[in-house]
Amino acid sequence: MLATSKTNKIENTAILNDSKGHIRALWRICFPLMLTALSGTLMAFLDRIILAKYDTQAMIAATIAANVVFIFQFGAMSIAMIAEVFVGQYNGAQQWKEIAKPVWQMIWFGLLCAFIMIPLGLFGETLFIPREFAKEGDPYFSWMMIFGPVFPVAAALSAFFIGRGKIKVVTLSVILGNILNLLLGLLLVWGIPGILAPLGAKGAAIATGIAETCVVLGLLWVFLHPSNQEKYQTHVWHFNKDLFIKCIKIGFPNTVGHMIATAAWAVLMLFLAKRGLEHITVISIGFSIWMLFSFITEGLQKGVTAIAANCIGAKKQKYISDVLMTGLKLQFLLAIILAVPLVIMPNVLVDFFIPLHSEGADISHLRELVEMSCRWLWVAYIFDGMAWVIDGILTAAGDTRFIMFMNSIGTWVFCVAPIYLFVVIQDGAAMLTLQLITIYCLVLFASYYFRYRSNKWQNNLLVEPSV
């Protein structure tokens, strides 16, 4: 019994020790999460590259369809990932047998999403995909929505490990899933002569869905391991209405914000598609590159959330300012590293989408535009990444209503509206779109910073103190 108590104390204090302001300590938590996020974003990025090599129209159609899918997919995942906050606060409070309960409620939530996502996948493609991209966009949308419930279930299971600072299992599962996605993507998109016909964007969606399903099975196997059943009661799968509602109540505002913001990006892509093939190609490639490097901000945000939630659960809020400053410093250092592929050598990234040996003046001009867009994406990334660090603190404290407001109203007012006015209505250049997105990221960071400085997020304890 003494040995078990000592082990529990060590596990509880390990993640809290990473909250005392050291970049190396925060990096120890965030790096595996970044690898996990990289594996996830790499799935979509490699899909885009494979489709770009297969057919440019298929890549553009998949990008447009994916922005619609993400409205539902990321919305559901945002709710499911709120389990990470509960797990972190329970872990900080040393309430071990409570940790698996919110995870199971969010697993149930993910499964319930099937009643919305699957019917939309079967019958709703004509409502969301422009008819000029229907050939490749419709099947991509349908299959991604059919596999849609798998993603929030994976998010819920990941929260069990991330909230306790145990990241290796998640990282390994997602990396293996990513490898499977690449192999299946090559096979299904291009087909096998005489055996399997090329499936194009449909094949990319099926490959991603199968890979994510395998990730869920791997995480579930570890989650239900006898050692976790004994310590965390992971086998107690019962539906708890009160806890389910509590998770939804905290996660819903954040989710609404992300869904409305994602809808804004989807509508923006539809607007920009009307500006011509060159414009939508530049923006599609730019968004694909942005998506690739989003693993850095996502991993950093999740690490900050996990540490801050443990601090709040252990009533050690005094460490949170150190977590914030360390997170901002780490974000700045990573931005310097990203300057190499985005500012100094953007041609390396552009080669994946537009090969250097491509002929024609139009192709040369297109390459120049995409390379310039990479440099603007780097500036936008700096402000966006700092905003996500503060987002991690606010999320850990349960201050999700403010996040909802900024992600929903802010995206439409400070991003979509200016782009529609100056780019769509007044025929602005593609580069103006990237410049306006950069300004929006600056506004987002400033609003999050002032919210943090107001201290209105403090004293939000989502779990009851242990007795």
N, C-alpha and C positions, 0 to 999 in steps of 0.2 A: 504494500500500500504506500509506503514511504517512497519507493522508487517511482511509482506512478505519479505521485504528487510532485516529485522533483522534476519529472519529465514534463508535466503540464506547465509548471512554472517556467521552465526553460523555453518551451514553445511560445508561451504567452509573452515573455520579455524579449524574445529574439526580434520580432518585427517592430516592437516599440523602441528597441535600441537603434533601429535604422531611422528614427525620427529626430535625431539630435543634431541635424544640420550638416552632415558630412556628405559630400557628393558621392564618394565611394560607397557609402552605406546605402544611399538612395539608389545608386546604380545597381547594387546587388539585387534589389527588389525589381527594378524596372527593366533591366536587361532581358531576363527571361520573358517578361511580358511583351517586350518589343519583338523578341523573336517569335512569340506566339502570334502577335498582331501581324508581323511581317509574313508569316506563313499564310495567314488569312488573306491579306491584301495581295500577296503574290499569286494566290489562286486567281483572283479577278484580273490582275495585271497580265499574267501569262495567258489567260483566256483571250485578252485583247490582242496580245502579240500574235498568238496562233491564228486568231480570226483575221488580223490585219494581213498576215501572210496568205491566208486562204482567200479572203475577199474583203476589200476596204468597206464595201457597203454592209457586209455582215458585221464588221467591227463597229461601224457607226450605229447600226440597228440595235446591236447588243448593248451598246453604251446608253442609248436612249431608253431601251426597255429596262435596263438595270436601274436607272434612276427612278423609274416607276416602282419596280419591285422593292427597292430600298425603302420606299415610304412605308410599306407594310413590314418588311423584314427587319429593318433597323428599329422601327417602332416597337415591335414585339421584343426584340433583343434588349432594348433600353429598359423595358419593364422587367424582363427576366434578370438582367444584370443588377437590379437593385438588391437582389439577394446578397451581393457582395458586401453592401453596406451593413446589412444585418449580421452577416457572418463575421465581419470585422469587428463590429461592436460587441457581439456575443463573445468573440475570441478575446478581445481586450478585457471584458468583464469576467473571463474565465468560466463562462456558462457553457461548458462543453456539450452537454446533452441537448442544448437548444439549437446548436449550429445547423444541423441538417434540416430542421423544420422549414425555415424559409426557402431552402433550396427545393424541397419537395413541392412547396406551393407554387413555385415558379416553373417547375417541371410540368405540373398540372396545367398551368397557364399556357405553356407552350403547346401542349397537346390540344387544348381547347381552341387554339388559333387555327387548327385544321378546319373548323367549321366555317371560317371566313376565307382563309387563303386558298384552299383547294377548289371550292366553287368558283372563286374569281379566276383561278388558273384555268379551269375547264371552260368557262363561258365568258370571261370578262376581257379578253385580249383586245377586242374591237373597241372597247371603251377607252383604252389607254394608249394604244400604239398607233401612230400616224400611218395611214394606209400606204404611203409611199415606201414605208419600211416594213410592211406586213410580212413579206416572204420570210425574212430572217427574224424579225422582231417578235412576231406572234408566237412561234414555237419556243423561243427563248423565254419570253414572259410566262407562258403557260407552265413550262417545266420548272422554272425557278419558283413559281408560286406553289406548285404541287409539293415540292420539297421544302416549302417555306417553314412549316412548323418545326423542322429539325433544328433550325438555327437558334430560336429562343431556348429550346431544350439544351443545346450545347452551351449557351450562355449561362443558364442556370447551374449546370454541372460545373462549369469553369469557376463560377463564383465561390463554390465550396472550397476550392484550392487557393484561389487568388486572395480571398478575404483572410486566409490564415497565413499568407505569405509563402505557400507551398506551390511553387510555379512549375517545377520540372515536369510533372505529369501532364499538365496542360500543354506545355511547350512541345514535348515529345509527341503527344497525340496529334497536335495540329500540324507539325512538320511531316509526320508520316501521312496524314491526310492530304497535305499539299503535294507530296510526291505522287500519291495515287491520282490526284486530280490532274497533274501534268500528264501522266501516262495515259489516263483515260481520255483527256482532252485531245491529245495528238491522235489517238486511235479513232475517237468518235467524230471529231471535226473533219479529218481528212479521209477516214474510212480505210478499208483494205481492199485493193483491187480484186474483183472477182468474188469477194466474200461479204464485205460490208460497204454499203454505199456511203459516201460522205454525208454527214448530218449537219455540217455547218454550225450556226449558232445554237441550234437545238442540241447538238452533241456536246457543246461547251457547257450548257445548262445541266444536262444529265450528268456529266462528269463531276461538276461541282456538287450536285445533290448527293451523288453516291459517296463522294469523298467526305462530305460533312456528316453523312449518316455513320460512316465508319469512325469518325472522330467521336461522335456521341456514344457509340458502343464501347470504345476504348475508355472514355471517361467514366461511363456507368459501371464498367467492370471494376475499376479502381475504387470508385465511390462506394460500391457494395462489398468491398473487401472485408473479411471478418474483423480485422483490426479497426477499421472505421466503424463497423457496426457496433463493436463493443464500446468504443470511446465516444462516438458521436451519434449513435443510434440512427445510422443512415438507412437501416432497414425499416424504420417506422415511416411508411409512405402515406399515411392517412391524410385526407383532405381536412384542413383546419380553416374553417370559414373566416374566423376573426383575423387570423394571421394572414390569410390570403388577401383579404380586403385591405389590411394594413400595408402589405407590400404594394398592392395596386395603388393605394392612396398616395404613397410616397413616390412610387415610380411613374405614375400616370402623368403628372405635370411635365416631368423631364421627357417622357415619351411623346407627349403631344407636341412639345417644342421641337424635338428631333423630326417627328413626322411632318410637321408643317414646314420646317426648314428643308427637309428632303423633297417635299412636294414643290417647294419654291425652286430648288435646283432642277427638278424634272420639268417644270413649266418653263424655266429659263432655257433649257436645252431645246424644247419645242419651239420657242421664240427664235433662238439662234439658228435652228435648222432652216428657217425661212430666209435666212440671210445668204444662203448659197452654200455650195459644197465646200469651198475653200474655208469659209468661216467655221462651219460646223466641224470640219476635219481638224483645224487648229485647236478648237476648244475641246473636242473629244480626246485628242492626244494629250493636251494639257491636263485635262481631268484624270486621264489614266495615269499620268506621271504623278500627279498630286496624290491619287489613291495609293500608289506604290509607297510613297514616303510617309503616308499618314500613320504607318505602323509606329513611328517614333513618338508622335504626339499621343496616340492611343495608349501605347505601353506606358508612357510617362504619366498620363492622366490616371490610369488604373493603379499604378504604383502609389501615386500620391493619395488616391482615394483609399486604398487598403491601409496605408500607414495612418492617415488622418482618422479613419473610422476606428482603428484600434486605440488611438490616443483618446478619442472621445469616449469610447467604451470604458477605458481605464481612468477616465477623468484626469487626463494629462494634456488638456488643451494648450498649456503653455508651450508645448513643443511645435504647435501647428505653424506658427510664424517661421520657425526654422525650416520646417518642411517646405513651405512656400518659397522661401528665398533659395533654398537648395535646388528646388525644382526649376526655378527660373534660371539659375546659373547653369544647370545641366542642359536645359533647353537651348541656351545661348551657345554653349560649347558644341552641341550637336548641329546647330545651325551653321556654325563655322565649317564643320566637316562636310555638310551638304552643299556648301558653296562650290565644292569641287565638281560634282556632276551637274549641278544646276546653273552655275555661273561661269566657271572656268572652262568646263568641257561638256556643254550641253549636247554637242554633236554626237556623243557616244549614245545618249538616250534616244536621240532622234533617229539614229541608224536602225533601231529596232522597228520603227514604224515606217520610215521612208528611207530605203537603202540609198547609200551614197552613189551607187552606180546607176540610179534611176536617171533617165534622160528627160530633157525638156526644160524650157525656161520656167514654166509654171511650177515644176517640181522643185527647182532651185529656189524660187521665191517662197514656196511653201515651207521648205526646210529652214529658211531664214526666219520666217514668222514663228515657227515652233521653237527654234532656239531662243528667240527673244522672249517668247512666252515663258520659257523655263526660268529666265532671270527674274521675271515678275512673280512667278510662283514662289521663288525663294524668299522674296521680301514678304509676300503674303504669309508664307509658312512661319516666319519669325513671330509675327503678331498672333497668328492663329494658335501656334504652339504655346505661347505664354497664356493666352486665354484658356486653353485646355488645362494648364497646370492649376489655375485658379478654379476652374470648373471642378477639378478633382476634390478640392477643399470643400466647395459648396455642396457637392453631391454627398460627400462623407457626412456632412452635417445635416443632410436632409433638406437643404434649401433649394428644392427642385422647382419651386414656382417661379423664382427669378430666372432660372435657366430656361424654363418654358417660355417666359415672356421674351427673352432676348433671342432665343433660337427661332421663335415663330414670328413675332412682330418685327424684330430687328432685321431678320433676313429679308423679309419682303420690303420693308421701308428703306433700308440702307444698302441693299444689294440688288434685288430684282427690279424695283422701281427705277433706280438710276440707269441700270443697264437697258431696260425696256425703252426709257426715254431717249437716252443718248446714243444707243447702239442700234436698236430696232427701229424706232421712229425716225431718228435723224441719220440713219445709215452710217453709224460709227464704225471704225475699224475693229478688227478682231482684238488688237492689242489693247484697245480701250476697255474691252470687257475684262481683261486681266487686271488692268489698272484700277478699275472700279471695285473688283473683288478684293484687291489689296487694301483699298481704303476701308471697305467693310470689315476686314479682319482687324484693322487698327481700331475701329469703333467698338468692335466686340471686345477686344482686350481692355480698352479703357473702361467700358461699362462693367465688366467683371471685376476689374481692379477697384473701382469705386464702391462696388457692392461689398467686396471683402473689407475694405477700409471702414465701411459703415458699422461693422460688427453685428449686423442683424442676423447673421447666419449662426451665431454662437448659441450654446446651451440647447441644442437639439439632440436629445438622447432618445434613440428609437427603441432601445431595449430597456427593460426594467432592471434596476440594480439587483444583484444576487443577494440573498439573505443567508 
